[in-house]
Amino acid sequence: MAYEFITTRTEGEKVGVITLNRPKQLNALSPALMVELGQALKAFDADEAIGCIVITGNEKAFAAGADIGAMATYTFADVYRDDYITRDWETIGGIRKPVIAAVSGFALGGGCELAMMCDFIIAADNAKFGQPEIKLGIIPGAGGTQRLPRAVGKAKAMDLVLTGRMMDAKEAEAAGLVSRVVPLDKLMDEALAAALMISGYGRMAVMAAKECVNKAFEGTLADGVMFERRLFHALFATADQKEGMDAFVNKRPAAFKNQ
Ligand code: DAK
């Protein structure tokens, strides 16, 4: 499929890579880009060969936010009546395979929110995260006020959302927003290695693990633990569980079949 605002490729036949591609606008997330991102995510999710997806930008920007030019003249009626771009921003939440954000440069506003919608974030040492919407007279609108406090706690989330300041990669790692920080020139190697590793595991165990961790952020602890237990039990109905454990017991590599 030909895209205008993103590019896609596969790595090692198992990893789908989506690169946000509006470099002159620091990858500002226009409505048209978000439509394409949704299409690419769905296509990789439906592709049997793909086990994990990586979203990335360029050295200067993962994404500097939603496109301010596109939003500038909207009225309340425009955004409320049409439920402003919500559909396209929600696609990623329905993707069942793991999605890794490989972030270098700016991840601001909707860019930070998009990264937080991914399953985890690997950051280059030049990454900068922030929710600067307050400076535009608005607030985060794609989950930033909810996901940021869950990731970094109330104090730092309030600090970032209310001041609009940026947080560098080191601070983001210490706060728990990103899983690892790596030198800029190693970012894609690291993200692709993680994605290839995940793609090599049994697909059902990977999807169950993702579902369970996400459940930790919805509902009560008791509900989440029960949900985890039932999916844990269910995995004993898979051939991959037999294979994985037999391989361990017999000291050989596992050959998962996603069955
Ligand atoms: N939108 C449009 N264009 C942008 C942009 C953005 N967010 N960010 C940068 N650009 C453009 C600049 O206008 C400039 O274009 P030209 O002037 O060259 O034509 C070009 O990218 C390079 O930017 P700068 O010249 O400003 O570059 P600097 O290195 O000097 O500064 C910067 C980099 C990242 C600090 C600066 O560009 C900046 O402050 N950008 C804006 C960051 C920001 O405010 N982001 C939040 C936007 S609001 C929702 C979904 C999403 C959202 C809301 C609701 N729903 C589902 C309901 C999200 C909202 C937002 O993200």
Boltz pocket constraint, residues with backbone or C-beta under 6 A from the ligand:
constraints:
  - pocket:
      binder: B
      contacts: [[A, 23], [A, 24], [A, 25], [A, 26], [A, 28], [A, 29], [A, 64], [A, 65], [A, 66], [A, 67], [A, 68], [A, 69], [A, 83], [A, 84], [A, 85], [A, 86], [A, 89], [A, 106], [A, 108], [A, 109], [A, 110], [A, 111], [A, 132], [A, 133], [A, 136], [A, 139], [A, 140], [A, 141], [A, 142]]
      max_distance: 6.0
